[in-house]
Amino acid sequence: MAENTKAAAPVKKVKKTAEEAGAKKQAPRFPSPFGSHASMVQKELTEALQKQHPQLAVLEDENGLYLTETAKLDNHMADPNRFAGETHRKAELEKVGVKAPPAKKE
């Protein structure tokens, strides 16, 4: 009996698109996961706030709005205000009169 000595054709790998692969929607990217950065400042809210509280800023990350001191912007340190819970974030914003929109649910 003769053996089949023919080599099998190589299998071509086909890359799937993100949709085909069922990839999740990517979250916005920030300069770091824990620090607060000038690129995250919500300009309109911060300008209104700084008329009475010049040392504070309103920022937004993947979890919504939060309040922090301007000294904590781009200082290469983690900002506890950024990783605070939703209740703390909302309470701090309300203390200075900033109305936080409802949390985004995805």
C-alpha positions as CSV (number, residue, x, y, z in Angstrom):
1,M,0.0,0.0,0.0
2,A,1.3,3.4,-0.9
3,E,1.5,6.0,1.8
4,N,0.2,9.5,1.1
5,T,3.4,11.5,1.1
6,K,1.8,14.8,0.0
7,A,2.2,17.5,2.7
8,A,-1.0,19.2,3.8
9,A,-1.4,22.8,2.8
10,P,-0.7,25.2,5.6
11,V,-3.7,26.6,7.4
12,K,-4.1,30.3,6.9
13,K,-5.0,32.2,10.1
14,V,-7.7,34.8,9.7
15,K,-7.8,37.6,12.2
16,K,-11.3,38.5,13.4
17,T,-12.4,42.0,13.7
18,A,-13.2,43.3,17.2
19,E,-16.9,42.9,16.6
20,E,-16.5,39.3,15.4
21,A,-14.4,38.4,18.3
22,G,-17.0,39.8,20.7
23,A,-14.6,42.4,22.1
24,K,-15.9,44.6,24.8
25,K,-16.2,48.3,24.3
26,Q,-13.0,49.9,25.5
27,A,-13.1,52.3,28.3
28,P,-11.6,55.8,27.9
29,R,-7.9,55.9,28.5
30,F,-6.3,58.1,31.1
31,P,-2.7,59.0,31.7
32,S,-2.6,56.7,34.8
33,P,-5.0,54.5,36.6
34,F,-4.8,56.3,40.0
35,G,-3.6,59.8,39.5
36,S,-5.6,63.0,38.7
37,H,-4.5,64.8,35.5
38,A,-5.2,68.1,33.9
39,S,-6.6,66.3,30.8
40,M,-9.4,64.9,33.0
41,V,-10.6,68.4,34.3
42,Q,-14.2,69.3,33.4
43,K,-13.6,72.9,32.3
44,E,-17.1,74.4,32.6
45,L,-17.8,72.9,36.0
46,T,-14.3,73.8,37.3
47,E,-14.4,77.4,36.1
48,A,-17.8,77.9,37.9
49,L,-16.5,76.2,41.1
50,Q,-13.2,78.1,41.2
51,K,-15.0,81.4,41.6
52,Q,-15.6,80.4,45.3
53,H,-13.1,77.6,45.7
54,P,-10.0,78.4,43.6
55,Q,-8.0,75.4,45.0
56,L,-10.5,72.8,43.8
57,A,-11.3,71.2,40.4
58,V,-14.0,68.8,39.1
59,L,-12.6,65.9,37.1
60,E,-14.1,63.0,35.3
61,D,-12.8,59.4,35.0
62,E,-14.3,56.1,34.0
63,N,-16.5,56.1,37.2
64,G,-17.9,59.6,36.7
65,L,-17.2,63.1,38.3
66,Y,-15.2,63.7,41.4
67,L,-13.7,66.7,43.2
68,T,-10.0,67.1,44.0
69,E,-7.5,69.8,44.9
70,T,-5.6,71.4,42.0
71,A,-2.3,70.6,43.8
72,K,-3.1,66.9,43.1
73,L,-3.1,67.4,39.3
74,D,-0.2,65.8,37.4
75,N,1.8,65.3,40.6
76,H,2.8,61.7,39.9
77,M,0.9,60.5,43.0
78,A,-2.3,58.5,43.5
79,D,-5.3,60.7,44.3
80,P,-7.5,59.2,47.0
81,N,-10.4,61.3,45.6
82,R,-10.2,59.4,42.3
83,F,-10.6,55.9,43.7
84,A,-13.2,57.0,46.4
85,G,-16.6,55.3,46.2
86,E,-19.6,56.8,44.5
87,T,-21.2,57.9,47.7
88,H,-18.1,59.9,48.8
89,R,-17.7,61.4,45.4
90,K,-21.3,62.6,45.3
91,A,-21.2,64.0,48.8
92,E,-18.0,66.0,48.2
93,L,-19.4,67.4,45.0
94,E,-22.7,68.4,46.7
95,K,-20.7,70.1,49.6
96,V,-19.5,72.7,47.1
97,G,-22.7,72.9,45.1
98,V,-21.8,70.8,42.1
99,K,-24.7,68.7,40.9
100,A,-23.4,65.3,39.7
101,P,-25.3,63.6,37.0
102,P,-26.5,60.1,37.7
103,A,-23.8,57.4,37.4
104,K,-23.5,55.8,33.9
105,K,-24.8,52.2,33.8
106,E,-23.4,50.0,31.0
